[in-house]
Amino acid sequence: MRLLYTLLFYAATPLVLARSFWRGRCEPAYRQRWNERFALGYGGADPRPGAIWFHAVSVGEAEAAFPLIRAMARRFPDHPLLVTTTTPTGSARVQAVLGEAVAHVYLPYDLPDGVARFLRRFNPRLAVIMETEIWPNLYHACAARGIPLAIVNARLSARSAKGYRRLGQFTRDALACVKLVAAQTEADAGRFLSVGARPETVVVAGNIKYDWELPPDYQQQAAALRDSLFGTRPVWIAASTHEGEEALVLQAFARLRAEHPRLLLALAPRHPPRFELVAQLCQAEGFSLARRSLGESAANAEVFLLDTLGELRLFYAAADIAFVGGSLVPVGGHNVLEPALVGLPVVFGPHMFNFEEAGRRLLEADGAARVKDAEELGLRVGEWLQDAEVRRRMGGNGRRFVEAGRGALGRVEAALAGLLAQG
C-alpha cells in the first residue's frame, strides 16, 4: 500500500508544484526555497547531529510548539534544535519568534528520496510532530533509522478519524512507527486508537495551549496599544476569519453600528494572501478602513484591518469582545483559549470540530457563547456591548478556566525527555 501511495505521490508532484506556483501569485513565498521541498539544499541551516526536531505545519501549530521548544531547550541545552514547517506563514513566524536559537527549514514532501536526504543531513535524535501530521514515508524512515517519533498535543477530529479508518492497514502501519501519542483529550486518544495507534503509545497529556503565559508587562502593552490606536471606543475583534466569513461578520457589524455608532471592528483574516481581498470587501461594503500594515490611525475608521502576523494576542488584550473565526464556515474553528486567557468573552459559530473540547468546556465555564449565523452573532455581541458587568464576569470565567487547565506542557516535556533518554 505504501508503494502505491509513493507512486501516486510522485505522479502528482507536477500538480503539487503547479498549485504552489499558482498560490505564489498572491504569496510569493510559495515560489521560493524549492530546494528545501525536495531536500536538495539548505543554505546555512546545518545544526550539529543529534538535534531535537519539531515539526509544526503552520502558524497555529508553531504557536503551540513555542513553549515546548523553549522548555526542551532549557532542559537539554547541549542539544541543537531544528524546527520545520510546511507553510510560508509558519516559516515566517518561527523565524520571527525563535530566530537564531534554532535551525529552520521546510519539511520536504513525503517522497522517499527527499525524506532520506533530509534525515541524512540533519540526523535528528528525536522527532516531535505537532498535532495531526501523519506522513507514511517519513514515519517509516524515522523508524528505520531508530529515531524516536512522537505526536504531541495530538488531536484528531471525528471527520479526520473517519478518513484515516478508511485507509485501514496503511494508517496502522504508519502509526506503528510512533513511540508516543500525547493526546489533548480522552476523545482524541480514543480516535487515535480507533485508527490504529498502539495502545501502549497513547497517553492523555492535555492541551499545551493552556500553558501559554502572558509576559509580565502584557497588560501595559495592550493598554498602550489601545490608547494609541482606539482611544475610548468599544472594540470588537473578529479573528482568524476565512473566505465567506468576513461578509457575515460585516453583516453583523453593520447592524451593530446602528445602535453602537462608535463601535470599531478589528478584523484579522487567518491567511495573509487574503488581506488585500478583505480590504477590498470592507471598502465595497461601504466601511471606512484603516490598515495595521500601513500604520494608519483607526481614529476615523469603522474597520481596522489587522493585516500583520504575530500581533493577534496583543490585539485580543486591547479589545472588549472576541469572535473566533473558522466557525461560521465549516473550517473547524480556531484557538478560543487565547482570547479567554486575556479576559475577553468569546463568541464562535457552530463549526468547532477542530477545537471541540476547548469550545465545549469554555461554554460550560460560562466564558463563551455559540451562535449559528450572522444574525445571532450580531445579537450576542450587541448584548455584551450593552452590559459591561456581563463582559467582566464572562471574561473572568474564561481566564480562570484557561489557568485551571494548565499542566500539559510539563507532562509532554517529561514524556519527551523519557523518549530522548531511550534513544
Sequence and secondary structure as in RCSB ss.txt:
>XXXX:A:sequence
MRLLYTLLFYAATPLVLARSFWRGRCEPAYRQRWNERFALGYGGADPRPGAIWFHAVSVGEAEAAFPLIRAMARR
FPDHPLLVTTTTPTGSARVQAVLGEAVAHVYLPYDLPDGVARFLRRFNPRLAVIMETEIWPNLYHACAARGIPLA
IVNARLSARSAKGYRRLGQFTRDALACVKLVAAQTEADAGRFLSVGARPETVVVAGNIKYDWELPPDYQQQAAAL
RDSLFGTRPVWIAASTHEGEEALVLQAFARLRAEHPRLLLALAPRHPPRFELVAQLCQAEGFSLARRSLGESAAN
AEVFLLDTLGELRLFYAAADIAFVGGSLVPVGGHNVLEPALVGLPVVFGPHMFNFEEAGRRLLEADGAARVKDAE
ELGLRVGEWLQDAEVRRRMGGNGRRFVEAGRGALGRVEAALAGLLAQG
>XXXX:A:secstr
 HHHHHHHHHHHHHHHHHHHHHHTTT GGGGS HHHHTTS  TT    SS EEEE  SHHHHHHHHHHHHHHHHH
 TTS EEEEESSHHHHHHHHHHHGGGSEEEE   S HHHHHHHHHHH  SEEEEETT   HHHHHHHHHTT  EE
EEEE   HHHHHHHHHTTHHHHHHHTT SEEEESSHHHHHHHHHTT  GGGEEE   GGGG    TTHHHHHHHH
HHHHTTT  EEEEEEE TTHHHHHHHHHHHHHHH TT EEEEEESSGGGHHHHHHHHHHTT  EEEGGGT   TT
 SEEE  SSS HHHHHHT SEEEESSTTTTT    SHHHHHTT  EEE S  GGGHHHHHHHHHTTSEEE SSHH
HHHHHHHHHHH HHHHHHHHHHHHHHHHHT  HHHHHHHHHHHHHHH 
